[in-house]
Amino acid sequence: MSERYTQAYDVYKQKIEQAMRNMIPERPETFQNGHVPALLAEAMRYSLLAGGKRIRPVLLLATVEMLGGSAEEALRMAAALEMIHTYSLIHDDLPGMDDDDLRRGRPTNHKVYGVGQAILAGDGLLNMAYEWMTDNALRYPDHAVRHLRAIHEIAVRAGVTGMIAGQCIDLVSENMEPDFERLRYIDWHKTADLLTAPLLAAGYLCGADDEQMKALETFGQNIGIAFQIDDDLLDIEGDAALLGKATGMDAKMGKMTWPSMAGVEEARKESKELWDRAREALSLFGEDAWFLREFADSLSRRKY
């Protein structure tokens, strides 16, 4: 990756990290109305501030700037999107879901705080995300409709016809007969929706036209499905120490994945074709899409 890209990514990431710390500050024990209970705040911070690439909020900020918008206006929305992603990871790790012990190299939330508190930490992050996004919209009354459309897009992509739908079908499909139509549905919604959401939210915030929105959606859908296929491959071939979580879990749980159904080589081929299609979708934006192109290149080569 170019030094220009690395520096830009680091700037985005630092802004996001600081915004999230400000949104959920450390709190002494208090039972005052309007204050997050100390235990709840601690459990929320434990997972939210555990590190990671911050892919989704970085995508949102970079796309806003590509389209000529204000990253400062979009910052709280970007941080809120990471809250939604983190809530989904907390719940995904629970015993009733994937039952994972490690996330990002340390014990999962429920291993530290118990199942009940982990559920509440996830609920807290999800609800606080919408509190912050709607509050942020009120700060920009001239762009309120744009903010509303962006928030709605995130809600739909994260919701019962989006990510949650994908998680639902993924869960009930364990140990079922292979079905490519079902697998595509799972990958589309479980992973691609929440990678498409920041792109389209950025488009709405910046008043993008229909052609631009379609290009952003195509880019997001292709990187999302490719990302999931690569994740499935890493579960087979990856280094658990680098990944920060156990490998081999998909096979253990009977998950429906590209490698298990089509084989490793075919999965790699499908992934490459999807990454290529994603890059082609950016041609509409010319040189302005330099960051998103390098973003796709970086993500397609990831080892963890």
Stockholm file with secondary structure:
# STOCKHOLM 1.0

chainA/1-304         MSERYTQAYDVYKQKIEQAMRNMIPERPETFQNGHVPALLAEAMRYSLLAGGKRIRPVLLLATVEMLGGSAEEALRMAAALEMIHTYSLIHDDLPGMDDDDLRRGRPTNHKVYGVGQAILAGDGLLNMAYEWMTDNALRYPDHAVRHLRAIHEIAVRAGVTGMIAGQCIDLVSENMEPDFERLRYIDWHKTADLLTAPLLAAGYLCGADDEQMKALETFGQNIGIAFQIDDDLLDIEGDAALLGKATGMDAKMGKMTWPSMAGVEEARKESKELWDRAREALSLFGEDAWFLREFADSLSRRKY
#=GR chainA/1-304 SS CCHHHHHHHHHHHHHHHHHHHHHSCCCCSCCCTTSCCHHHHHHHHHHHTSCCCCHHHHHHHHHHHHTTCCHHHHHHHHHHHHHHHHHHHHHHTSTTTTCCSEETTEECHHHHHCHHHHHHHHHHHHHHHHHHHHHHHHTCGGGHHHHHHHHHHHHHHHSTTTHHHHHHHHHHTTTCCCCHHHHHHHHIIIIIHHHHHHHHHHHHHTTCCHHHHHHHHHHHHHHHHHHHHHHHHHHHHSCHHHHTSCSSHHHHTTCCCHHHHHCHHHHHHHHHHHHHHHHHHGGGGGGGGHHHHHHHHHHHTCCC
#=GC SS_cons         CCHHHHHHHHHHHHHHHHHHHHHSCCCCSCCCTTSCCHHHHHHHHHHHTSCCCCHHHHHHHHHHHHTTCCHHHHHHHHHHHHHHHHHHHHHHTSTTTTCCSEETTEECHHHHHCHHHHHHHHHHHHHHHHHHHHHHHHTCGGGHHHHHHHHHHHHHHHSTTTHHHHHHHHHHTTTCCCCHHHHHHHHIIIIIHHHHHHHHHHHHHTTCCHHHHHHHHHHHHHHHHHHHHHHHHHHHHSCHHHHTSCSSHHHHTTCCCHHHHHCHHHHHHHHHHHHHHHHHHGGGGGGGGHHHHHHHHHHHTCCC
//
